[in-house]
């Protein structure tokens, strides 16, 4: 086998590994949650407290997960594929945004309206 064919084969294999390494996590996330993680411009910190459920959906899209609470529910949004940034937005019984929290990666200085920066 010529050196050119070996180099071409190695390059194609490397490209395939990179493509699979990118595509598989995205496909698995999409299959699990029905949508991809938040985009960089979809910032939960910029959604104002008291926003309606429709306003939150307009800014961030549908939540990746929802949890029931006694007086409302919590909407969870993932900021990345591997769950390092998980945002919890509490919706009250009237469907209004209450408290916002960042679960994971607190060293990023994410703003929490009721307590200031972490």
ZIJOVEN-V577480 format. One record per pair of residues at least 6 apart in sequence whose ideal C-beta (glycine too) atoms are under 6 Angstrom apart, sorted by the first residue. I is the first residue (numbers start at 1). J is the second residue. If there is no record, write none. Layout:
I:J
I:J
This chain:
25:81
29:81
33:64
37:78
37:79
37:80
37:81
38:77
38:79
42:60
44:87
44:100
45:110
45:111
47:56
47:59
49:97
49:113
50:96
51:97
53:95
56:97
60:77
63:75
63:76
63:77
64:76
64:77
64:78
65:76
66:73
66:75
67:74
71:93
72:91
72:92
72:93
73:91
74:88
74:90
75:89
76:88
77:87
78:86
79:85
84:104
84:105
85:104
85:105
86:103
86:104
87:102
88:101
88:103
89:97
89:100
90:98
90:99
92:98
102:110
106:118
109:117
111:117
